Amino acid sequence: MSEFFKAELKDRFLEYALERSDYFQIYTLYDEFLKPNYSLEYVQKLVREILDYDSTLLDVMGGNGLDIFMLASTSGTEDFLEEGGFMNLYVREEEKWDTFLGQLSGMPKLTKEEKKQIKKAAPDLKREKLMLMGLISAVAVSFLFTLISIFNETLLKPEYVPADEFERRMEQLREQYILENQKLQLDLREAQHILDSIQE
C-alpha cells in the first residue's frame, strides 16, 4: 500500500475514533476499513505507526493478550485532524522532496536576456530544419529513381533476338503448323469416311 493511502487510512482511523464517544476494539477498525483485502495485523501496524508518531493521538488499552485491544480518541486527536492530519504531513513531505529534487536538477532559470537570445535564434533553427528536410527529401527521391532505373534495366527491358535466331524459330513454327494441319485433314477424312459408311 502506498504512503498516500496509508496516510489516508490513518486519518480515517482517527476520525472514526473521534466520532465515537467510547472505547472500541481494534477489530472494529478492521471490519470498517480493511476486512476483505488486508489482515488485522495490518490494522495493528497502522495504529502502532500513529502511536509512534504521537502517543497522545489515541488512548490505548491492552487486553485478550494484545498490546492494542481497545482504542479511544483523546483531546489531541481533534487538534491533529484540524491541522490536516497525516495527509497534511504526507503532502508537506512530498513538497519537500519536490523542492529538493528541483534543486538537484541543476537547471538554473533563464534570465530575460537569455530568453530573448533563444527567441532570436529560433528563426535560424527553423530555416536549418527546413533546409535539412529538403536535403533529406532530395536524397530520398534520388535513391528512389536509382532503384526504379535498376529495376527497369534488369526486369522490364525486352531481350533482343538476333535475326537468324528469329528466322529459325519462325521456320520451326511454320513446320509445326503444317504438320498439325495435315494431321487434322487426315482426321477429317477418316471421320468423313466413317460418316459415309454409317449412312449407307
FINUKOL-611089 format. One record per residue (C-alpha): x, y, z. Coordinates in steps of 0.02 Angstrom, whole numbers, plus 50000, padded with zeros to 5 digits. Each point is the difference from the previous one (the first is absolute). Example, Ala and Ser with C-alpha at 12.3 -4.5 7.8 and 13.67 -1.06 7.14 Angstrom:
FINUKOL-611089
506154977550390/500695017249967/
END
This chain:
FINUKOL-611089
500005000050000/500695017049955/500435013250128/498585010849936/498694986950038/500804995850166/499885018350051/498195000349942/499594984550103/500855006850156/498955015849987/498434989549978/500444989750154/500205016150100/498375007249931/499094984050045/500705000650177/499475018250013/498224996049946/499824987150138/499815005550179/500594983650076/501374987249985/499894987849855/500954984549950/501375001049870/499064986349909/498655013049963/501245009949894/500414984049907/498144996849967/499655018049946/501485003349886/501084985149950/499084983650027/499954991949829/501735004949938/501175001850149/500304991450167/499715005450179/501895000650022/500085013649868/498745010450098/501074997550156/501545005549903/499145016149943/499415003750178/501784997350063/500635012349868/498725012750062/500594997450180/501835000549949/499705016949921/499065006950151/499464988950144/498695012850056/498954998349842/499124984250063/499644992950171/500464981649996/499574985650117/500694982549986/499044984050027/499664982449937/501884997649981/500175015149885/500985015950033/498695009949905/498254993650034/498905015150035/500175017549927/499245017150031/500325017749942/500865013050106/499975018950005/501525000149886/499104989949866/498845014049948/501395013150000/501114988949893/498614997049873/499575018549991/501825003549954/499824988149853/500464983350078/501154987549919/499475005449825/500685017450036/501624992350061/500094989549842/499695015149888/501325010350090/501254985849985/499644998549813/500225018849978/501684999050088/500554986149883/499405009649848/500985015350057/501534989450036/499924991149832/499745016749913/501605006450080/500934984349949/499505001649819/501235014449980/498955008749870/500225018450038/498605011349946/500345010249845/500135018850009/498965011149888/501495003649889/500374981549977/498194996849953/500095014149871/501584992749925/499174983049986/498515007849911/501165009249880/500894983749959/498364990949970/499735006349820/501744993749955/499544983150071/498404999649898/500955004149841/501294986650039/498644987250031/499185004649835/501644998349907/500354983450084/498294993449952/500295005749819/501684991249995/499274983950071/498575000849874/501225002449855/501044985150055/498444989350019/499365004749825/501714996649925/500074983150084/498254996049937/500455004349820/501574989450012/498994985150057/498735002549860/501355000949866/500854984250065/498324991250003/499605005449822/501674994449930/499984982950081/498194994949985/499025010449877/501125002649849/499654987249862/501334988149943/500525002649820/500094984349894/501224999449855/499204999349826/500624982549956/499344993150166/498335008449964/499924992349825/500414982750068/498615001150131/498755006049871/500454985449885/499744987750143/498285007550035/499524998749815/500534981849990/499054996150159/498465008849930/500094990349836/500174983350091/498525003750112/498975005749850/500384983849906/499554989550151/498345009150019/499614997449815/500354981550018/498874999050154/498655009249905/500094987849853/499874985150117/498505007750087/499195003449831/500314982049945/499204993550162/498495011249974/499794994149822/500074981850053/498695002950135/498805008449879/500044985749874/
END
